[in-house]
Amino acid sequence: MIKRMCMLATISLSLALVLCLSQTGYSKETVKNSFFSIKLSVTNCFLLPCDDGYLLIDTSYKDQYGKFLKELAKIDVDVSEIRYVLLTHHHDDHAGFIAELIDNNPEITVIVHEADLAWLAAGQNNEDAAPLNGCIHVLLGLFGAFHDFGFPGYIVRETDIILTGDDDELLPSIGVDGVILYTPGHTDDSVSVVTTDGDAFVGDLAMNFLKICCIKYRPIFVHDMPQVRESWERVLDAGAVTIYPAHGRPFNAEKLEME
């Protein structure tokens, strides 16, 4: 009986993940009239006004570019208005259509951490992170059975910007009031943006996602959990008030202090 109940629970969790990952509905959110949040599949991408256009934080899976253009049209933004793209890290749900986007607007400047470069060029996710717990292991095993984690590779150009650590000058220089922090833990190339208003765009450093697996705002894949917590502290010390994760809804930054 117990074995049967465990099997049913696993099937239910797997179905929940399939349904969650198959969602492609439009979700536009204007926060304090300062930026847009666009949901593509399970990835939240953020569009921040900058000088003469917009800074885009992250892309989504490689098959979401067409959807992205439709979402831009709904908020009356043309792809030609995107001046910069900052990738929080290289995984396919964050960099999946970066190559196609740049092909369509070569004037965009891509901002990436130096540890991104090899994986980004290869169009592959690194494999040095592990599922957070057994529940995540089961669900991601199911997802991996039908999902190709590869994506069209992108080779950084001379006009792009390569980060080596924290940067408190780049964003103000392009008209965005905030700082870029090097926040490893989920991956060794992860970066976050914290604005002077306390908005923290953290990629996968924290999540509000798959709570059924008791993640407690932690990444579902972890390279180094103590490093994740250190990076949380750095985001909080930078003045984060609201966390805007790439997966799940925004939440109060104080919740990270309680974890």
N, C-alpha and C positions, 0 to 999 in steps of 0.2 A: 504493500500500500504506500509506504513512504517513498519507495523508488518511483512508483507511478506518479505520485504527487510532484516529485522533483522534476520528472520528465515533462509533466504538464506545465510546470512553472517555467522551465527552460523554453518550451515551445511558445508560451505566452510572451515571454520577454523577447524572443526572437521576432515574433510577429510585430511586436511594438516597435522594434528597431526598424524593421522593413517599412512599416507605415510612416515612421518618422523621417527616414531617409528618402522616401519617395515624394515627400511634399515639395512642391515647387510654387506654391501660392505667393502672390505679391504681398509684401508687408512694408509699407512706407511709414516712417516715423520721423517727424520733425521735432527735435528737442530744443527748446528755448530758441527756436528759429535760427539755429546755428549750424545744424548739419542734418543729413538724411541717413537713415538706416535702411538698407535694401537687403531683403532676405532672398538668397538664391540657394535652392535646395535647403540644406541645414546650416549654411554659412551666412552670417550677417556681415555684409560689406558696408563700409561707412564712407560717406562723401562729405568732406569738409571744405567750406569755401576757403580759397587762398587767393593770392594776387592773380587777377585776370582769369580766374577759373576755379578749379576744384582739385583737391588732393583726395585720391581714392585710397582707402586702407583695405587691402586684400582684394583678391578676386575669388572665384569659387571654382567648382569642378570644370573640367575642360568642355563639357557639354552645355554649360550655362551661359555662354556668351550671348547667344540670341535672346535668351530671357533677360539678360542684363540690359541689352539695348532697349527692349520693351519697357523695362522698369524705368530707365532713364527718360524715355519719352513721356511716361506718366507724370514725372516731376519736372517736365519741360527742360531737361538738360540734354545737350548733344554730346556725343563722345568726344568731339573736337574740343570741348571745354575742359576736359580733364588734362591738367598740366603735369601732375605727379601721381605716381602709384607707390605706396609704401607697403611692402610685404612684411607681415609680422613674422613669418617663417616660410619655409619652402614647401610644405606639404601640399598635396594635390587639391585639397579643398580650400586652399588659400592662394595658390599660384597656378591653378589649372588652366585658366585661359589668358594668362599674362602674355604669352607669345602672340596669340591672335589679336589681343587688344593693341599691342605695340605695332603689329603689322598694319592695323587699321588707323593708328594714330602714332606715327613714328616720332612726333614732337614731344611725346610724354617722356618725362624723366623718371626712371625707376629707382627707388631707394631700397637697398637691401643690406643686410649684414654680410660681412665677408665670409662667414661660415656657410652662407647660403649657396655660394657660387657654384661649387662642383655639383651639388644635388640639383640645383636649378637648371644648369646646363644639360644634365643627364635626363631631366624630366622624371626623377625618381624620388620617392620618400626614403629618408634614411631608416635604418632598421635597428637603431640602438636604444629605442624606447620600448617599454613593456606595458601591457594592459594594466590598469590600476588595480583590478581585482578579478576574481573568477567570473563574476557576472559579466563584466565588460569583455573578458576573454571569450566567452561563449558568443555574445552578440556580435563582436567584431569578427569572430571566426565565420559566422554565418554571412555577414556583410561581405567579407573578403571572398566568399565563394562565388559571388556574382559581380563583384566590383573590380575594375582594373585601376590600380592605384597609380599607374603611369600617366604622364601628361606631356604635351609638346614642350620640349626643352627651350630654355631661354638663356642666351649667352649675353651677359652684361656688356654694354657698350661704353665707349669712352665718355659719352654724355650722361651716363647714369651715375648715381652716387652710392659709394660703398661705405657702409658704417663699420667702425672698428670697436665701438663701445657707446657710451652715452654721448648725446649731442644736444646741447641746449641753445645752439645758435642757428641750426638749419631751419627749423620750423618758423621762428620769427622772421628769418630772412625771406621767406616766401609768403608771409602774411598769415601765418597760423600761430596763435599765442599758446605755445606749449613746448614740451621737451620730449626728446626720444630717449628712452631708457633701454639699456641692454638687460633683458630679463630672462636668462636661460632657466632651464628646469624641465619644461615640456620638451624642448629641443635645445641644442647648444647654439642655435642661431636666432632664438626668439627675441623680438623687440616689442616694446609697448610705447604708446603715445599718451601723455598726460597733459591736458590743457590747463590753463590758468583758472578755468571755471571748475576744475575738479573732475572733468570727464576723462575716464581712463579706458583707452581702447587696447585691450591686452591680448588679442588673438586667442590662443589656446592656453595661456598661462592660468586662466581660471575659466570655469564653465558653469552654466546654469541649465544643465542638460542631463537627460537620462537619470533623473533623481531616483528612479526605481532601483538603480544599482548603487545607491548610497554614496555618490561621488563627493557630496558635501563641498561643492564648488571647485573640486580638484580637477585637473586634466584627466581625460579618460586614458590617455597614453602618457607615460611619465619616463623621462630620461633620468631625472635625479630629483626625488621628492624633497629632500632638505633644501636643494637649490631652488625649487619652486617656492618654498616658504620664504626663503631669503629674498626672492624676487618680489613676492607679495609685499614684504616689508618695504622694499625700495619704492614700489608703486604708492603705498600708503604714505611714506615719508615725503614723496613728491607732491602730496596734496590731493590724492584721489578721493573723490566724494562718491561718484557713481561708477561702477564697473560695467563696461559695455563689452561683453564677451563675444567671440565669433560664433558661439553656439549657445542658444538660450537667451532669455530675457535679461535686460539690465537689472542690477541689484546694488544695494547699498554697500559701499566699500567696507564699512565696519564689520560686515559678515566675515570678511577674511581674517579679521583680528580674532574672531571667536573660533576659528578652525584650529 
